[in-house]
Amino acid sequence: MAYLQLTALVVDDYDEAIGFFVDTLGFDLVKDSAAHTDGGRPKRWVVVRPAGAETGILLARADGERQVAAVGDQHAGRVGFFLWDADFENRYAHMRAAGVEFLTEPRTEAYGRVVVFRDISGNHWDLLGPADSG
């Protein structure tokens, strides 16, 4: 059966992005190895993912003007990533204490608890949890 293995996130700097996802959000660093672009330039193959998850994020350093322009705006200002945690309130508290920038206050919707935050590059994410998590 096919499944979504990775999604790419264009970032300014590998190490800063790793720090945000691993140290701040608590993701696992799955891979960090040398690689090359299609044009032969050096790059790194950096994959992070939430603990226990199968789908990961390929942290791709911007290469060229078009990619640099996309950093932080990969979804044209919309929420483009959704992080689910069954313990929404504790995850939210941990992220606030770690200095994550939240754009809204937590609220309950028909689909559960939600709050919008920015990643290190400025992309918008939803932190989601069950409606009864708080």
Phi and psi in radians as a Rosetta constraint file:
Dihedral C 1 N 2 CA 2 C 2 CIRCULARHARMONIC -1.408 0.35
Dihedral N 2 CA 2 C 2 N 3 CIRCULARHARMONIC 2.631 0.35
Dihedral C 2 N 3 CA 3 C 3 CIRCULARHARMONIC -2.620 0.35
Dihedral N 3 CA 3 C 3 N 4 CIRCULARHARMONIC 2.809 0.35
Dihedral C 3 N 4 CA 4 C 4 CIRCULARHARMONIC -1.367 0.35
Dihedral N 4 CA 4 C 4 N 5 CIRCULARHARMONIC 1.972 0.35
Dihedral C 4 N 5 CA 5 C 5 CIRCULARHARMONIC -1.492 0.35
Dihedral N 5 CA 5 C 5 N 6 CIRCULARHARMONIC -0.809 0.35
Dihedral C 5 N 6 CA 6 C 6 CIRCULARHARMONIC -2.467 0.35
Dihedral N 6 CA 6 C 6 N 7 CIRCULARHARMONIC 2.705 0.35
Dihedral C 6 N 7 CA 7 C 7 CIRCULARHARMONIC -2.267 0.35
Dihedral N 7 CA 7 C 7 N 8 CIRCULARHARMONIC 2.515 0.35
Dihedral C 7 N 8 CA 8 C 8 CIRCULARHARMONIC -1.605 0.35
Dihedral N 8 CA 8 C 8 N 9 CIRCULARHARMONIC 2.492 0.35
Dihedral C 8 N 9 CA 9 C 9 CIRCULARHARMONIC -2.230 0.35
Dihedral N 9 CA 9 C 9 N 10 CIRCULARHARMONIC 2.015 0.35
Dihedral C 9 N 10 CA 10 C 10 CIRCULARHARMONIC -1.368 0.35
Dihedral N 10 CA 10 C 10 N 11 CIRCULARHARMONIC 2.212 0.35
Dihedral C 10 N 11 CA 11 C 11 CIRCULARHARMONIC -2.251 0.35
Dihedral N 11 CA 11 C 11 N 12 CIRCULARHARMONIC 2.829 0.35
Dihedral C 11 N 12 CA 12 C 12 CIRCULARHARMONIC -1.329 0.35
Dihedral N 12 CA 12 C 12 N 13 CIRCULARHARMONIC -0.667 0.35
Dihedral C 12 N 13 CA 13 C 13 CIRCULARHARMONIC -2.544 0.35
Dihedral N 13 CA 13 C 13 N 14 CIRCULARHARMONIC 2.253 0.35
Dihedral C 13 N 14 CA 14 C 14 CIRCULARHARMONIC -1.023 0.35
Dihedral N 14 CA 14 C 14 N 15 CIRCULARHARMONIC -0.913 0.35
Dihedral C 14 N 15 CA 15 C 15 CIRCULARHARMONIC -1.164 0.35
Dihedral N 15 CA 15 C 15 N 16 CIRCULARHARMONIC -0.671 0.35
Dihedral C 15 N 16 CA 16 C 16 CIRCULARHARMONIC -1.124 0.35
Dihedral N 16 CA 16 C 16 N 17 CIRCULARHARMONIC -0.716 0.35
Dihedral C 16 N 17 CA 17 C 17 CIRCULARHARMONIC -1.163 0.35
Dihedral N 17 CA 17 C 17 N 18 CIRCULARHARMONIC -0.731 0.35
Dihedral C 17 N 18 CA 18 C 18 CIRCULARHARMONIC -1.038 0.35
Dihedral N 18 CA 18 C 18 N 19 CIRCULARHARMONIC -0.796 0.35
Dihedral C 18 N 19 CA 19 C 19 CIRCULARHARMONIC -0.995 0.35
Dihedral N 19 CA 19 C 19 N 20 CIRCULARHARMONIC -0.759 0.35
Dihedral C 19 N 20 CA 20 C 20 CIRCULARHARMONIC -1.135 0.35
Dihedral N 20 CA 20 C 20 N 21 CIRCULARHARMONIC -0.892 0.35
Dihedral C 20 N 21 CA 21 C 21 CIRCULARHARMONIC -1.254 0.35
Dihedral N 21 CA 21 C 21 N 22 CIRCULARHARMONIC -0.658 0.35
Dihedral C 21 N 22 CA 22 C 22 CIRCULARHARMONIC -1.489 0.35
Dihedral N 22 CA 22 C 22 N 23 CIRCULARHARMONIC -0.953 0.35
Dihedral C 22 N 23 CA 23 C 23 CIRCULARHARMONIC -1.329 0.35
Dihedral N 23 CA 23 C 23 N 24 CIRCULARHARMONIC -0.705 0.35
Dihedral C 23 N 24 CA 24 C 24 CIRCULARHARMONIC -1.506 0.35
Dihedral N 24 CA 24 C 24 N 25 CIRCULARHARMONIC -0.833 0.35
Dihedral C 24 N 25 CA 25 C 25 CIRCULARHARMONIC -1.589 0.35
Dihedral N 25 CA 25 C 25 N 26 CIRCULARHARMONIC -0.261 0.35
Dihedral C 25 N 26 CA 26 C 26 CIRCULARHARMONIC 1.443 0.35
Dihedral N 26 CA 26 C 26 N 27 CIRCULARHARMONIC 0.335 0.35
Dihedral C 26 N 27 CA 27 C 27 CIRCULARHARMONIC -1.239 0.35
Dihedral N 27 CA 27 C 27 N 28 CIRCULARHARMONIC 2.842 0.35
Dihedral C 27 N 28 CA 28 C 28 CIRCULARHARMONIC -1.584 0.35
Dihedral N 28 CA 28 C 28 N 29 CIRCULARHARMONIC 2.445 0.35
Dihedral C 28 N 29 CA 29 C 29 CIRCULARHARMONIC -1.505 0.35
Dihedral N 29 CA 29 C 29 N 30 CIRCULARHARMONIC 1.907 0.35
Dihedral C 29 N 30 CA 30 C 30 CIRCULARHARMONIC -1.541 0.35
Dihedral N 30 CA 30 C 30 N 31 CIRCULARHARMONIC -0.655 0.35
Dihedral C 30 N 31 CA 31 C 31 CIRCULARHARMONIC -2.678 0.35
Dihedral N 31 CA 31 C 31 N 32 CIRCULARHARMONIC 2.460 0.35
Dihedral C 31 N 32 CA 32 C 32 CIRCULARHARMONIC -2.634 0.35
Dihedral N 32 CA 32 C 32 N 33 CIRCULARHARMONIC 1.677 0.35
Dihedral C 32 N 33 CA 33 C 33 CIRCULARHARMONIC -2.414 0.35
Dihedral N 33 CA 33 C 33 N 34 CIRCULARHARMONIC 2.787 0.35
Dihedral C 33 N 34 CA 34 C 34 CIRCULARHARMONIC -1.226 0.35
Dihedral N 34 CA 34 C 34 N 35 CIRCULARHARMONIC 2.535 0.35
Dihedral C 34 N 35 CA 35 C 35 CIRCULARHARMONIC -2.684 0.35
Dihedral N 35 CA 35 C 35 N 36 CIRCULARHARMONIC -3.046 0.35
Dihedral C 35 N 36 CA 36 C 36 CIRCULARHARMONIC -2.381 0.35
Dihedral N 36 CA 36 C 36 N 37 CIRCULARHARMONIC 2.575 0.35
Dihedral C 36 N 37 CA 37 C 37 CIRCULARHARMONIC -1.223 0.35
Dihedral N 37 CA 37 C 37 N 38 CIRCULARHARMONIC 2.963 0.35
Dihedral C 37 N 38 CA 38 C 38 CIRCULARHARMONIC -1.023 0.35
Dihedral N 38 CA 38 C 38 N 39 CIRCULARHARMONIC -0.481 0.35
Dihedral C 38 N 39 CA 39 C 39 CIRCULARHARMONIC -1.508 0.35
Dihedral N 39 CA 39 C 39 N 40 CIRCULARHARMONIC 0.043 0.35
Dihedral C 39 N 40 CA 40 C 40 CIRCULARHARMONIC 1.589 0.35
Dihedral N 40 CA 40 C 40 N 41 CIRCULARHARMONIC 0.014 0.35
Dihedral C 40 N 41 CA 41 C 41 CIRCULARHARMONIC -1.352 0.35
Dihedral N 41 CA 41 C 41 N 42 CIRCULARHARMONIC 2.578 0.35
Dihedral C 41 N 42 CA 42 C 42 CIRCULARHARMONIC -1.191 0.35
Dihedral N 42 CA 42 C 42 N 43 CIRCULARHARMONIC 2.519 0.35
Dihedral C 42 N 43 CA 43 C 43 CIRCULARHARMONIC -2.641 0.35
Dihedral N 43 CA 43 C 43 N 44 CIRCULARHARMONIC -3.124 0.35
Dihedral C 43 N 44 CA 44 C 44 CIRCULARHARMONIC -2.105 0.35
Dihedral N 44 CA 44 C 44 N 45 CIRCULARHARMONIC 2.590 0.35
Dihedral C 44 N 45 CA 45 C 45 CIRCULARHARMONIC -1.772 0.35
Dihedral N 45 CA 45 C 45 N 46 CIRCULARHARMONIC 1.755 0.35
Dihedral C 45 N 46 CA 46 C 46 CIRCULARHARMONIC -2.066 0.35
Dihedral N 46 CA 46 C 46 N 47 CIRCULARHARMONIC 2.091 0.35
Dihedral C 46 N 47 CA 47 C 47 CIRCULARHARMONIC -2.165 0.35
Dihedral N 47 CA 47 C 47 N 48 CIRCULARHARMONIC 2.280 0.35
Dihedral C 47 N 48 CA 48 C 48 CIRCULARHARMONIC -2.180 0.35
Dihedral N 48 CA 48 C 48 N 49 CIRCULARHARMONIC 2.721 0.35
Dihedral C 48 N 49 CA 49 C 49 CIRCULARHARMONIC -2.826 0.35
Dihedral N 49 CA 49 C 49 N 50 CIRCULARHARMONIC 2.682 0.35
Dihedral C 49 N 50 CA 50 C 50 CIRCULARHARMONIC -1.044 0.35
Dihedral N 50 CA 50 C 50 N 51 CIRCULARHARMONIC 2.570 0.35
Dihedral C 50 N 51 CA 51 C 51 CIRCULARHARMONIC -0.945 0.35
Dihedral N 51 CA 51 C 51 N 52 CIRCULARHARMONIC 2.258 0.35
Dihedral C 51 N 52 CA 52 C 52 CIRCULARHARMONIC 1.485 0.35
Dihedral N 52 CA 52 C 52 N 53 CIRCULARHARMONIC -0.130 0.35
Dihedral C 52 N 53 CA 53 C 53 CIRCULARHARMONIC -1.448 0.35
Dihedral N 53 CA 53 C 53 N 54 CIRCULARHARMONIC 2.725 0.35
Dihedral C 53 N 54 CA 54 C 54 CIRCULARHARMONIC -1.699 0.35
Dihedral N 54 CA 54 C 54 N 55 CIRCULARHARMONIC -0.608 0.35
Dihedral C 54 N 55 CA 55 C 55 CIRCULARHARMONIC -1.461 0.35
Dihedral N 55 CA 55 C 55 N 56 CIRCULARHARMONIC 2.331 0.35
Dihedral C 55 N 56 CA 56 C 56 CIRCULARHARMONIC -2.134 0.35
Dihedral N 56 CA 56 C 56 N 57 CIRCULARHARMONIC 3.093 0.35
Dihedral C 56 N 57 CA 57 C 57 CIRCULARHARMONIC -2.015 0.35
Dihedral N 57 CA 57 C 57 N 58 CIRCULARHARMONIC 2.179 0.35
Dihedral C 57 N 58 CA 58 C 58 CIRCULARHARMONIC -1.507 0.35
Dihedral N 58 CA 58 C 58 N 59 CIRCULARHARMONIC 1.983 0.35
Dihedral C 58 N 59 CA 59 C 59 CIRCULARHARMONIC -1.445 0.35
Dihedral N 59 CA 59 C 59 N 60 CIRCULARHARMONIC 1.921 0.35
Dihedral C 59 N 60 CA 60 C 60 CIRCULARHARMONIC -1.944 0.35
Dihedral N 60 CA 60 C 60 N 61 CIRCULARHARMONIC 1.991 0.35
Dihedral C 60 N 61 CA 61 C 61 CIRCULARHARMONIC -1.165 0.35
Dihedral N 61 CA 61 C 61 N 62 CIRCULARHARMONIC 2.351 0.35
Dihedral C 61 N 62 CA 62 C 62 CIRCULARHARMONIC -0.988 0.35
Dihedral N 62 CA 62 C 62 N 63 CIRCULARHARMONIC 2.349 0.35
Dihedral C 62 N 63 CA 63 C 63 CIRCULARHARMONIC -2.277 0.35
Dihedral N 63 CA 63 C 63 N 64 CIRCULARHARMONIC 1.713 0.35
Dihedral C 63 N 64 CA 64 C 64 CIRCULARHARMONIC 1.797 0.35
Dihedral N 64 CA 64 C 64 N 65 CIRCULARHARMONIC 2.839 0.35
Dihedral C 64 N 65 CA 65 C 65 CIRCULARHARMONIC -1.031 0.35
Dihedral N 65 CA 65 C 65 N 66 CIRCULARHARMONIC -0.742 0.35
Dihedral C 65 N 66 CA 66 C 66 CIRCULARHARMONIC -1.089 0.35
Dihedral N 66 CA 66 C 66 N 67 CIRCULARHARMONIC -0.766 0.35
Dihedral C 66 N 67 CA 67 C 67 CIRCULARHARMONIC -1.216 0.35
Dihedral N 67 CA 67 C 67 N 68 CIRCULARHARMONIC -0.685 0.35
Dihedral C 67 N 68 CA 68 C 68 CIRCULARHARMONIC -1.026 0.35
Dihedral N 68 CA 68 C 68 N 69 CIRCULARHARMONIC -0.706 0.35
Dihedral C 68 N 69 CA 69 C 69 CIRCULARHARMONIC -1.157 0.35
Dihedral N 69 CA 69 C 69 N 70 CIRCULARHARMONIC -0.447 0.35
Dihedral C 69 N 70 CA 70 C 70 CIRCULARHARMONIC -1.457 0.35
Dihedral N 70 CA 70 C 70 N 71 CIRCULARHARMONIC -0.288 0.35
Dihedral C 70 N 71 CA 71 C 71 CIRCULARHARMONIC -1.027 0.35
Dihedral N 71 CA 71 C 71 N 72 CIRCULARHARMONIC 2.149 0.35
Dihedral C 71 N 72 CA 72 C 72 CIRCULARHARMONIC 1.474 0.35
Dihedral N 72 CA 72 C 72 N 73 CIRCULARHARMONIC -0.087 0.35
Dihedral C 72 N 73 CA 73 C 73 CIRCULARHARMONIC -2.408 0.35
Dihedral N 73 CA 73 C 73 N 74 CIRCULARHARMONIC 0.651 0.35
Dihedral C 73 N 74 CA 74 C 74 CIRCULARHARMONIC -1.175 0.35
Dihedral N 74 CA 74 C 74 N 75 CIRCULARHARMONIC -0.298 0.35
Dihedral C 74 N 75 CA 75 C 75 CIRCULARHARMONIC -2.191 0.35
Dihedral N 75 CA 75 C 75 N 76 CIRCULARHARMONIC 0.529 0.35
Dihedral C 75 N 76 CA 76 C 76 CIRCULARHARMONIC 0.921 0.35
Dihedral N 76 CA 76 C 76 N 77 CIRCULARHARMONIC 0.718 0.35
Dihedral C 76 N 77 CA 77 C 77 CIRCULARHARMONIC 1.482 0.35
Dihedral N 77 CA 77 C 77 N 78 CIRCULARHARMONIC -0.081 0.35
Dihedral C 77 N 78 CA 78 C 78 CIRCULARHARMONIC -1.555 0.35
Dihedral N 78 CA 78 C 78 N 79 CIRCULARHARMONIC 2.817 0.35
Dihedral C 78 N 79 CA 79 C 79 CIRCULARHARMONIC -1.160 0.35
Dihedral N 79 CA 79 C 79 N 80 CIRCULARHARMONIC 2.229 0.35
Dihedral C 79 N 80 CA 80 C 80 CIRCULARHARMONIC -2.125 0.35
Dihedral N 80 CA 80 C 80 N 81 CIRCULARHARMONIC -0.133 0.35
Dihedral C 80 N 81 CA 81 C 81 CIRCULARHARMONIC -2.344 0.35
Dihedral N 81 CA 81 C 81 N 82 CIRCULARHARMONIC 2.539 0.35
Dihedral C 81 N 82 CA 82 C 82 CIRCULARHARMONIC -2.338 0.35
Dihedral N 82 CA 82 C 82 N 83 CIRCULARHARMONIC 2.007 0.35
Dihedral C 82 N 83 CA 83 C 83 CIRCULARHARMONIC -1.868 0.35
Dihedral N 83 CA 83 C 83 N 84 CIRCULARHARMONIC 2.061 0.35
Dihedral C 83 N 84 CA 84 C 84 CIRCULARHARMONIC -1.729 0.35
Dihedral N 84 CA 84 C 84 N 85 CIRCULARHARMONIC 2.379 0.35
Dihedral C 84 N 85 CA 85 C 85 CIRCULARHARMONIC -2.481 0.35
Dihedral N 85 CA 85 C 85 N 86 CIRCULARHARMONIC 2.171 0.35
Dihedral C 85 N 86 CA 86 C 86 CIRCULARHARMONIC -1.092 0.35
Dihedral N 86 CA 86 C 86 N 87 CIRCULARHARMONIC -0.441 0.35
Dihedral C 86 N 87 CA 87 C 87 CIRCULARHARMONIC -1.836 0.35
Dihedral N 87 CA 87 C 87 N 88 CIRCULARHARMONIC 1.113 0.35
Dihedral C 87 N 88 CA 88 C 88 CIRCULARHARMONIC -0.900 0.35
Dihedral N 88 CA 88 C 88 N 89 CIRCULARHARMONIC -0.862 0.35
Dihedral C 88 N 89 CA 89 C 89 CIRCULARHARMONIC -1.100 0.35
Dihedral N 89 CA 89 C 89 N 90 CIRCULARHARMONIC -0.735 0.35
Dihedral C 89 N 90 CA 90 C 90 CIRCULARHARMONIC -1.199 0.35
Dihedral N 90 CA 90 C 90 N 91 CIRCULARHARMONIC -0.691 0.35
Dihedral C 90 N 91 CA 91 C 91 CIRCULARHARMONIC -1.102 0.35
Dihedral N 91 CA 91 C 91 N 92 CIRCULARHARMONIC -0.778 0.35
Dihedral C 91 N 92 CA 92 C 92 CIRCULARHARMONIC -1.050 0.35
Dihedral N 92 CA 92 C 92 N 93 CIRCULARHARMONIC -0.811 0.35
Dihedral C 92 N 93 CA 93 C 93 CIRCULARHARMONIC -1.083 0.35
Dihedral N 93 CA 93 C 93 N 94 CIRCULARHARMONIC -0.748 0.35
Dihedral C 93 N 94 CA 94 C 94 CIRCULARHARMONIC -1.078 0.35
Dihedral N 94 CA 94 C 94 N 95 CIRCULARHARMONIC -0.783 0.35
Dihedral C 94 N 95 CA 95 C 95 CIRCULARHARMONIC -1.155 0.35
Dihedral N 95 CA 95 C 95 N 96 CIRCULARHARMONIC -0.701 0.35
Dihedral C 95 N 96 CA 96 C 96 CIRCULARHARMONIC -1.077 0.35
Dihedral N 96 CA 96 C 96 N 97 CIRCULARHARMONIC -0.793 0.35
Dihedral C 96 N 97 CA 97 C 97 CIRCULARHARMONIC -1.113 0.35
Dihedral N 97 CA 97 C 97 N 98 CIRCULARHARMONIC -0.505 0.35
Dihedral C 97 N 98 CA 98 C 98 CIRCULARHARMONIC -1.457 0.35
Dihedral N 98 CA 98 C 98 N 99 CIRCULARHARMONIC -0.038 0.35
Dihedral C 98 N 99 CA 99 C 99 CIRCULARHARMONIC 1.591 0.35
Dihedral N 99 CA 99 C 99 N 100 CIRCULARHARMONIC 0.243 0.35
Dihedral C 99 N 100 CA 100 C 100 CIRCULARHARMONIC -1.123 0.35
Dihedral N 100 CA 100 C 100 N 101 CIRCULARHARMONIC 2.424 0.35
Dihedral C 100 N 101 CA 101 C 101 CIRCULARHARMONIC -1.505 0.35
Dihedral N 101 CA 101 C 101 N 102 CIRCULARHARMONIC 2.037 0.35
Dihedral C 101 N 102 CA 102 C 102 CIRCULARHARMONIC -1.734 0.35
Dihedral N 102 CA 102 C 102 N 103 CIRCULARHARMONIC 2.425 0.35
Dihedral C 102 N 103 CA 103 C 103 CIRCULARHARMONIC -1.725 0.35
Dihedral N 103 CA 103 C 103 N 104 CIRCULARHARMONIC -0.268 0.35
Dihedral C 103 N 104 CA 104 C 104 CIRCULARHARMONIC -2.417 0.35
Dihedral N 104 CA 104 C 104 N 105 CIRCULARHARMONIC 2.982 0.35
Dihedral C 104 N 105 CA 105 C 105 CIRCULARHARMONIC -1.582 0.35
Dihedral N 105 CA 105 C 105 N 106 CIRCULARHARMONIC 2.643 0.35
Dihedral C 105 N 106 CA 106 C 106 CIRCULARHARMONIC -1.042 0.35
Dihedral N 106 CA 106 C 106 N 107 CIRCULARHARMONIC 2.491 0.35
Dihedral C 106 N 107 CA 107 C 107 CIRCULARHARMONIC -2.539 0.35
Dihedral N 107 CA 107 C 107 N 108 CIRCULARHARMONIC 2.867 0.35
Dihedral C 107 N 108 CA 108 C 108 CIRCULARHARMONIC -1.866 0.35
Dihedral N 108 CA 108 C 108 N 109 CIRCULARHARMONIC 2.219 0.35
Dihedral C 108 N 109 CA 109 C 109 CIRCULARHARMONIC -2.028 0.35
Dihedral N 109 CA 109 C 109 N 110 CIRCULARHARMONIC 3.074 0.35
Dihedral C 109 N 110 CA 110 C 110 CIRCULARHARMONIC -1.023 0.35
Dihedral N 110 CA 110 C 110 N 111 CIRCULARHARMONIC -0.532 0.35
Dihedral C 110 N 111 CA 111 C 111 CIRCULARHARMONIC -1.583 0.35
Dihedral N 111 CA 111 C 111 N 112 CIRCULARHARMONIC -0.068 0.35
Dihedral C 111 N 112 CA 112 C 112 CIRCULARHARMONIC 2.307 0.35
Dihedral N 112 CA 112 C 112 N 113 CIRCULARHARMONIC -2.879 0.35
Dihedral C 112 N 113 CA 113 C 113 CIRCULARHARMONIC -1.375 0.35
Dihedral N 113 CA 113 C 113 N 114 CIRCULARHARMONIC 2.541 0.35
Dihedral C 113 N 114 CA 114 C 114 CIRCULARHARMONIC -2.658 0.35
Dihedral N 114 CA 114 C 114 N 115 CIRCULARHARMONIC 2.521 0.35
Dihedral C 114 N 115 CA 115 C 115 CIRCULARHARMONIC -2.611 0.35
Dihedral N 115 CA 115 C 115 N 116 CIRCULARHARMONIC 2.480 0.35
Dihedral C 115 N 116 CA 116 C 116 CIRCULARHARMONIC -1.717 0.35
Dihedral N 116 CA 116 C 116 N 117 CIRCULARHARMONIC 2.349 0.35
Dihedral C 116 N 117 CA 117 C 117 CIRCULARHARMONIC -2.365 0.35
Dihedral N 117 CA 117 C 117 N 118 CIRCULARHARMONIC 2.905 0.35
Dihedral C 117 N 118 CA 118 C 118 CIRCULARHARMONIC -1.839 0.35
Dihedral N 118 CA 118 C 118 N 119 CIRCULARHARMONIC 2.517 0.35
Dihedral C 118 N 119 CA 119 C 119 CIRCULARHARMONIC -1.484 0.35
Dihedral N 119 CA 119 C 119 N 120 CIRCULARHARMONIC -3.078 0.35
Dihedral C 119 N 120 CA 120 C 120 CIRCULARHARMONIC -1.069 0.35
Dihedral N 120 CA 120 C 120 N 121 CIRCULARHARMONIC -0.436 0.35
Dihedral C 120 N 121 CA 121 C 121 CIRCULARHARMONIC -1.616 0.35
Dihedral N 121 CA 121 C 121 N 122 CIRCULARHARMONIC -0.234 0.35
Dihedral C 121 N 122 CA 122 C 122 CIRCULARHARMONIC 1.879 0.35
Dihedral N 122 CA 122 C 122 N 123 CIRCULARHARMONIC -0.036 0.35
Dihedral C 122 N 123 CA 123 C 123 CIRCULARHARMONIC -1.167 0.35
Dihedral N 123 CA 123 C 123 N 124 CIRCULARHARMONIC 2.562 0.35
Dihedral C 123 N 124 CA 124 C 124 CIRCULARHARMONIC -1.586 0.35
Dihedral N 124 CA 124 C 124 N 125 CIRCULARHARMONIC 2.370 0.35
Dihedral C 124 N 125 CA 125 C 125 CIRCULARHARMONIC -2.224 0.35
Dihedral N 125 CA 125 C 125 N 126 CIRCULARHARMONIC 2.653 0.35
Dihedral C 125 N 126 CA 126 C 126 CIRCULARHARMONIC -1.778 0.35
Dihedral N 126 CA 126 C 126 N 127 CIRCULARHARMONIC 2.282 0.35
Dihedral C 126 N 127 CA 127 C 127 CIRCULARHARMONIC -1.625 0.35
Dihedral N 127 CA 127 C 127 N 128 CIRCULARHARMONIC 2.147 0.35
Dihedral C 127 N 128 CA 128 C 128 CIRCULARHARMONIC -2.072 0.35
Dihedral N 128 CA 128 C 128 N 129 CIRCULARHARMONIC 2.666 0.35
Dihedral C 128 N 129 CA 129 C 129 CIRCULARHARMONIC -2.779 0.35
Dihedral N 129 CA 129 C 129 N 130 CIRCULARHARMONIC 3.021 0.35
Dihedral C 129 N 130 CA 130 C 130 CIRCULARHARMONIC -1.170 0.35
Dihedral N 130 CA 130 C 130 N 131 CIRCULARHARMONIC 2.647 0.35
Dihedral C 130 N 131 CA 131 C 131 CIRCULARHARMONIC -1.060 0.35
Dihedral N 131 CA 131 C 131 N 132 CIRCULARHARMONIC -0.501 0.35
Dihedral C 131 N 132 CA 132 C 132 CIRCULARHARMONIC -1.685 0.35
Dihedral N 132 CA 132 C 132 N 133 CIRCULARHARMONIC 0.388 0.35
Dihedral C 132 N 133 CA 133 C 133 CIRCULARHARMONIC -1.487 0.35
Dihedral N 133 CA 133 C 133 N 134 CIRCULARHARMONIC 0.072 0.35
